[in-house]
Amino acid sequence: MLTVANHDRDLAGLTYVYPVLSRRAGGVSVGINLNPNDACNWRCAYCQVPNLVRGKAPKIDLARLEDELRGFLVALVQGDWLAHNAPADARTLKDIAFSGNGEPTSAAEFADAVTLAARLRDEFAPGVPLRLISNGSLLGQARVREGIRRLAAARGEVWFKVDAGDAAAIARINGVKLTPRTLARHLAACAALCPTWVQTCVFRWDGAPATSSEVERYLDVLAHAGDGGGKLAGVLLYGVARPPTLPEGAHVGAATAADFTRIEARIKEKGLTRTIRVSP
């Protein structure tokens, strides 16, 4: 039975396609994992991927991806898979999402995979959203922008990771050297291409919430993205539902309701978006 506490990529026994019960999507999500080699160009402290390594996606077998996605959508939409594997109150397909065990846009075949997923979505579940969950780090590459354009043409959206707004916090949380200016520029570029939500993991580091200064620097990134022409669709604030698997995860603890309320209130006060969703 699917639960929010188990996002095992091998649950369906497939290479690229897996189901999860998603808090943020509000039900069953069909995931597309373009990183079955457990490789990512970031190393987030709260990551829940076992045996994560630095790197990019391997070569994607698009024919196999199509066979897996078609077969699984048939089981969900035309068969009784949901009745046997999802809780009674969550037996609705909420989205098809490029997510998985690393950065999906690192796959050379990313754009073609978007086209493939959009075609099968239209065939089996035309009203279901198509989503990309991304750290946005590869927006400077033309092939990635093309994939995001195709996502927009398919009425899809991007959930863009922003967890911090100063270089030190980004390095500590996401494990990369990245300036806030570059992060804001990538966010603005993404939002100009496709409807884009900011996705932020809210947690406590060694038992302490983000400082007021850290929260303000985070808000600055969102504001600067707007200055760069990137109008945000909204902000998704979510907590840690499953134990981190990296050594850095020892620093990560659950946020309190007050932590979420504080950040949500500041986003509203700054007028950065009218839509904020919270999934503790």
N, C-alpha and C positions, 0 to 999 in steps of 0.2 A: 504494500500500500504506500502510495506517495505521501511524503510528509515534508514540511518546510525544513526539517532538520537533516534531511538526506538528499543531497544533490549528486549522487553517484552517477558519473558519466557512463558507466557500464550497465546501468539498470536494464536497458533494453537489449543488451548484447550486441550492439552495433558499433561501428567505428566512428561515425560522424554525428549521429542523431541520438538524442536522449531526452526523456521527459523529466520535468521537475514540477513541484508544486511551489509556485513563486509568490512570495508576499507582495512584491512590487507590481507584478502583473495581475494579481488578484485571483489566481487560479492555476490551471495547468498550462505550462509553457512547453513547447517543443523546441529544444535547444539544438543548435547546429554548432558542433565543436570542430573548428578548423585547426585546432592545436592538439591533436591526439598524442603528440610527442611530449606533452606537458611542458612546452617551452613558451616563455613570455619575455618580452623586452623590459618589463617592469618586474618588481619584486615587492609587492605590497605586504606590509606587516600582517594584515588581517586575512591574507590569502588562505583559501581552504583547499588548494590543489596539492595532493600528496606528491612528493618527489619533484617539485617544480624546479626547472632549470632555466638559465638564461638562453634566449635564442628566439627563433622565429618559426612560423608554421612550416611543416614539411610540404612537399608537393601533394596537391589534393587530387584524388581520383574522382573527377566530377561525375563519371558514369556511376560509380559506387554511391556517391552522395545522392544522386537522383534516385537510384533504386531504393536506398534506405529511407529517404524522405517520403517518396511515393508510398512505399509499403506501410510506413508508420502512420501516415495521414489516412490511408485507407482503413487501417485498424481503428483509429480514433473516430473518424467521421462516419464510416460505414459499418464498423464492427462494434464489439462490446468491450474494447480495451478499457475505456474509462470506467465502465460499470464494475470491472473487476479490480482496478488498480487505483482509483481515485476516491477520496471521501465523498459521501453522498451530496454534500453541499458544494463540491468543487468539480463537478463533472462537465465542465465547459472548457473548450480550448480557448485560451485568452490571447496567445500570440505565438509567432514563430520567431525565435531570437538567435542571432549570431552572438554566441557567448563562449562558453566552454572553458578550456584550460589554459588560455593565453590570449594574446591580442589577435583578434580575428583578421584585422586588416594587414597583418604581416604575411598572410598567404598571398602568393603571386596570383592565384586564381580567384581572389576575393570578389572582384567585379562580376565575373562569370557565375560565381556561386550565388550572388544576389539575384542575377537574372533568372537562374534556375529556380531558386526558392520562390521568387515572385510568380513565376509561371505555375508552379505546383500549388502555391497558395490560391491563386485565382481559380485553379481547377477544382480543388477540394474544399477550400474554406475562404471564399472571396471576401468575407467581411472581417477576417482576422488580421490584426496588425502584423506587419513585418518590422522587426527591430534589430538594431545593431547596438551591442553594449561594448564600448570602446574606451581606451585611455586617450585616444585622439592624437597620439604621439607621431603618427605617420601621415598627418594631413598635408605635409609638404610634398608628398609624392603624388604625381599626376594620376597614377593608376588607382590610388586610394580615393582621391577626389572623384574619379569616374565611378567607382563603386558606390559612393555616397550619392552621386547624382542619380544613378539607377535606383537606389533605394528610395529617393524622393519621388521619382517617376512612378514607383510602385506604391505610393501613398504610405511609405514607411517613415520611421523616425529613428533618431540616434539617442542613446542614453550615454552621455559623455562624462567620464569620471573626473571629478574635481574634489579632492579631499583636503587640500590645503592651499594657502596663498603666499607662502614665503619659501625661499629656496631651502632653508634648513628643515622646515617641516615636511616639505615635499620629499627631500632626501630621506628623512627618517621614516616617513609613512609609506612612500611609494618606491623607495630604493633606487631613485634615479637623480641625476643632476639635471635640473630643469629650472629655468627662471620663470617667475610669475608672468613676465611679459610674453614669453613664448607660449606658455599655457593659455593665456588669454587670447593670443593671436590664433592659435589652433581652434579654440572654442568658437571664436568669431567666424572663422572660415567655415567650420562645420555648420554653424547655425545659418550661414548665408546659403548653404547648399541644400539643407534638409531640415525639417522640424527637429529641434534638438532640446532635450532635457538635460539638465545637469544632475548627475547622480553622485551623491555624497555619502560616504560611510561615516557615521557618527559613533564614536567610541571614546573610552577613557584610556589614557596612556599612563601606566603605573598608578592607576587609581584616580588620576587627575583629569578633569575636562580640559578642552582647549582653552588657552588664555584669551582674554578679551582682545589682545593684540592679534593673536592668530586668527580669531574669528573675523576681525576687521580686514585683515590681509586676504582672507578667503573671499570676503564680499567684494574687495577691490578687483579680484580676477573676474568675477561675474560682471561687475560694472564696466570694466575695461573691454570686455568682450562686446558689451552693448555699444560702447563708443566706437568699436571697430565694425559695426554694422551687423553684429550677430544678435538678433532678437531671440531671446530664450522662450521656449514653449512652457517651461516650468522647471521646478527643482524637486528632485526625489531625495528625501532624507531617509536613510535606513540604518538599522543597527546590525550587530553581529549575531547571527542566529545559529551559527555552527562554529566549533572550535577552530582557530587558525592552526595550520600545519607546519609553518616555518618557525625556526627558533625565535625570530623577532616577535612572533605572536604571543610570547610570554608577557610582553608589555601591554597587550590589548585586552581591555575589559569592557563589559557592557556599559552603555550610556544610561543615564537616568531619564525619566520623563522630563525633568527640568532642563536637562541638557538639550533635548530636542526643541522644547518650547523656546528656549533662549535663542537658538540659531534661527528658528522659524520666525520669531518676532523681529529679529534684526533684518532678515531678508525682506519682510513686509515693510518695515520702517524705511528701508532704503529704496523701496519701490522697484526692485529688480525684476519681479514677476508677480503676477496675480494668482498663479497656481502653484501650490506647494503640497506635496503628498508625503506623509510620514508613515514609515513602516518600522516600528521599533523592533 
